[in-house]
Structure formats: C-alpha cells, structure tokens
C-alpha cells in the first residue's frame, strides 16, 4: 500500500460565505473521504457531508465513494438545488411571452 500523502483542496460556498481548506491526505483517499476529513461541517453547521453531492473542478462525481483523488485536485461540495433549472427557464419564457403579448 502506498503510504505517501497528496495535497488537495476542499471547497464549499454559500451566497454570503465560502471556505477553501487545503489538506494532505493519504494516497488512495476517495472524494467522499476527503470531504468528510475536511471538517467543513464545523464551518457550516447543518452541512451533511454523507449525502452532499460532490465534484472535482466543476464536474460532478457520480460515485464519490469510489473515485480516488489525485495530487492537486479540488473537491467541491455542492448545495442542493432550490429550484429545477428547467422549470425556472420555462417560467422565465412564459413571463417574457406574456409581456410581449401585452405590448402587442
């Protein structure tokens, strides 16, 4: 087993607060293990790192419990969506259409 450590970052952000933590973790650490090891929940009470969606450099990781990290990668902890983006676009389009109809 490889006993060396790798340097990574773990980040999380809210609208008004963000945190980036630099960690040294054992080679072979998974994305989920790194998020849990970060202690990010101490900075953001209520953050559920067991269930939170995770990604690396802006790309969601489908199986964070299996994906092993590499040197220099940044683990991103994502917030749940408040609204469905497709539904928001549909509402925006309907509103714009209604406005156009009024001005005609």
C-alpha positions, 0 to 999 in steps of 0.5 A: 500500500502506498503510504505517501500523502497528496495535497488537495483542496476542499471547497464549499460556498454559500451566497454570503460565505465560502471556505477553501481548506487545503489538506494532505491526505493519504494516497488512495483517499476517495472524494467522499473521504476527503470531504468528510476529513475536511471538517467543513461541517464545523464551518457550516453547521447543518452541512451533511457531508454523507449525502452532499453531492460532490465534484472535482473542478466543476464536474460532478462525481457520480460515485464519490465513494469510489473515485480516488483523488489525485495530487492537486485536485479540488473537491467541491461540495455542492448545495442542493438545488432550490429550484429545477433549472428547467422549470425556472427557464420555462417560467422565465419564457412564459413571463417574457411571452406574456409581456410581449403579448401585452405590448402587442 
